[in-house]
Structures are given as structure tokens and as C-alpha cells.
Amino acid sequence: MVVTQREAHRILPFARPVIGAGEKQAVLDVLEGGWITTGPRVALFEEQFAARVGARHAVAVNSATAALHLALEAIGVKPGDEVIVPTWTFAASAEVVVHCGGRPVLVDVDARTLNATPGSVISAITPRTRAVMAVHLGGLPVELETLTAELQARGIPLVEDAAHAFPSRIGGGPTRYAGTFGVAGAYSFYATKTITTGEGGMLVTDDDGIAERARTMALHGLSAGAWSRYERSGSWRYQIVAPGFKYNLTDIAAAMGSVQLERADEFLAARVEIATSYTARLAASSVGDLIELPAGNGDASHAWHLYIIRLDLPRLAIGRDQVIDELRELGVGTSVHFIPLHLHPYYQEAFGYRNSDLPVATREFERVISLPIWPGMSDADLDHVVTSIERVLEPARR
Ligand SMILES: *Cc1c(COP(=O)(O)O)cnc(C)c1O
């Protein structure tokens, strides 16, 4: 493979935030307003977000990780409890179980969707199961209609890691947003996610008790937030009612979030167009037979946070890692989502997992690649990705 100088210098990133004049102006307004941390902009962003997804409460925090931790804490996950988590996810989904003193019980995923199946979750339930966490991988919703019914019958709360999933919807008839099926859902506004505040997250719930507990614990376990003490009507007095955390979102971030939220449909349309275009071009490409394309779901709308292809390894003379290296040499940035949790040293040492335990995830991990996908990618960018994949795979064909 011959790489020109020009190609080697230009790297198309696998993700890139889209920040416009509106976001910049909103942030400037906050900076000039005299109140930059949690205050009126956060309250407004929460109100807008709750209205958008149809949740009773939205609690803005500084990450989805924080939102997941608060959800499990509010549910009451304690030492000795088990929480079922798919192995195919980011570190955050399971570490929060450990922060509560619980044990993450990792389950395998479906070979087609890479999401945990209702069956794998149900069969992992024991008398110690305190909650189940669903992860909508890449923005493809988990089959929650079946799972929520099964869990409700057993009285086990469902928490959704919807970090990838805004604004995916679920349901054939009246659709609902992924993230609003469980007792609580967590969305991420990290830089690469579908809308961003740099860092940020949102906990949504219809449960008044969970919302109240999460609000308290997000700010040191104080009885009232700083903004309410600062307001004209506020008092300086507060009470510490629990040893809380420091998880609050800033008004600077929230101002950006409100603008990104307004643009969510524009971003989604762009992601859907890129995904559709990838699917058509890759299927028609000279190496289409060497690639498995990502699953979509019949009645689910996919947020397309990630576009994950899989290589037909037995028919290639090179492995996934070399494909990634060679794509990089051609100027295409890619990534891998994710290294399944049970393959990491911590989960092996602390909980005794082995590589062979969850065979579908172990096998599929070896052949996944996340291609660049972000609103603002041009047609030429897409062509560049597809022709680069052809240039790397064609000579490696067995
Ligand atoms: C990004 C991500 C998170 C954490 O989001 P933060 O906002 O960065 O804390 C959680 N779960 C999954 C699956 C993620 O990809």
C-alpha cells in the first residue's frame, strides 16, 4: 500500500463536535452574566430536556457516569447487591455498580445487534439482583418492551445507560425515547456524543423520590442548591443530609446544551444520512463481501452515535488492528467500541471473569471497527473512508 505525503497528514477524525454561532453566543451570554455555575441556565436546560423526552424529571449533572451513579444510589444498590450489565459497554456502566459496593454481573450480547438480549439478562437474575442496566449500543435501542415487562413482573428496576441513544425511539405505535423506559435513564453530553456540552450528562426519571435523592446527592447531600441560596429569596442556611457527591453541571455547559438540544433533529438527520450512505456504498464496494454492516432495528429509530462494521477475518490475511493502522496511514481515524469489560484486568482480577466466559462478545470484539460518523462529514469524506477501506482490504483478501 503506497501512502502519499498529503494523505498521511490529513486525518479524518472518527468523531467531531458540531459547534455553531448559537452555542458560542449562548456561552458568551453566560460568561457576561455574572453567574457561571449551576443556576438558571441549568434549570432551563433541565426543563427543556424533560419536555423533549417526555420525562417527569431531568437532573443535569457533569457526566452520564454521574447520572448512572446517582440512579443506582437512589435505587439503593448496596454491598452484596448484584446489578446486571452487558459486557459490551464502556467502563462507566459497571464501575458505578462497584462505587455503590455492588457486584456487576456481566452478560453476553446478541451477535447481530451487540446489545444484551432479554434472554441473557433474565437468565442472569438471582435473588441478589438489585437492578438491571440496559445499554443502547451505538444508539440502537435494546428490545426494552419485552425486557421491561419481564423485570416489572419480578420487581427489579431497570436503569438505562442511554449515553449513545439520544434521540433514539422505541415502539411500533406511539414511540418513546430510549432512556425513558426504566426507572431512570442517563444521557451523555461528552464531546463525541450525539449532542454535547463538552462534558455533561442528564438523569431522567418519572419517580419523584429518585429525582429528589439524585438532586441532593449531586451536590454534597445539601438540602438546597447554591443558586437557591444566592437568589433574593434564598437563605444562606443549609443542612447536610447525606454524604453526597460533586456532580453538578455548570450554567456555561447548560447554555450550550440548550442550543445543542434544539439542533438534535438536524444532527440526527445528518447521522442517518451518513449511516444510510455508508451502508449503500460499502455494500456496493469491491470489498462488500468482506464486511458485515451494522444492524438496524425494525421499529426502532437509531441515533447512529456509532457506525460499527465487522470484518470477515477468516477471509483476510490481516487482523483488525492492522486494518485500523493502515486506515490511519491513509488518513482515516477509526476506533473500537468497546473492549468488552470481562476482558479487562480489573474485572478478571476482582470478579474472576475469563476471556472465554462471554463467547459472543469475546469473538465479535476481534473484528469490530467504528467508522467516522458526525454531522458535517462531507460526501468527499465518506468517499475517502470507503475507498480507503477498499485499498486496505482488497490486497489482504485471502
Ligand atoms: C460515554 C459513555 C458513558 C459515560 O458518559 P460520560 O458523560 O462521559 O460520563 C457511559 N456509557 C457509555 C456506553 C458511554 O459510551
The ligand as an SDF file (V2000), in Angstrom:
LIG
                    3D

 15 15  0  0  0  0  0  0  0  0999 V2000
  -19.7080    7.8200   27.0770 C   0  0  0  0  0  0  0  0  0  0  0  0
  -20.3600    6.7190   27.7840 C   0  0  0  0  0  0  0  0  0  0  0  0
  -20.7240    6.8100   29.1370 C   0  0  0  0  0  0  0  0  0  0  0  0
  -20.2750    7.8990   30.0220 C   0  0  0  0  0  0  0  0  0  0  0  0
  -20.5870    9.1550   29.5760 O   0  0  0  0  0  0  0  0  0  0  0  0
  -19.8610   10.3920   30.3120 P   0  0  0  0  0  0  0  0  0  0  0  0
  -20.7880   11.5160   30.0430 O   0  0  0  0  0  0  0  0  0  0  0  0
  -18.5460   10.5330   29.6190 O   0  0  0  0  0  0  0  0  0  0  0  0
  -19.7180   10.0540   31.7270 O   0  0  0  0  0  0  0  0  0  0  0  0
  -21.4720    5.8000   29.6920 C   0  0  0  0  0  0  0  0  0  0  0  0
  -21.8110    4.7260   28.9800 N   0  0  0  0  0  0  0  0  0  0  0  0
  -21.4550    4.5780   27.6910 C   0  0  0  0  0  0  0  0  0  0  0  0
  -21.9190    3.3640   26.9540 C   0  0  0  0  0  0  0  0  0  0  0  0
  -20.6930    5.5500   27.0650 C   0  0  0  0  0  0  0  0  0  0  0  0
  -20.2740    5.3950   25.8030 O   0  0  0  0  0  0  0  0  0  0  0  0
  1  2  1  0
  2  3  1  0
  2 14  2  0
  3  4  1  0
  3 10  2  0
  4  5  1  0
  5  6  1  0
  6  7  2  0
  6  8  1  0
  6  9  1  0
 10 11  1  0
 11 12  2  0
 12 13  1  0
 12 14  1  0
 14 15  1  0
M  END
$$$$
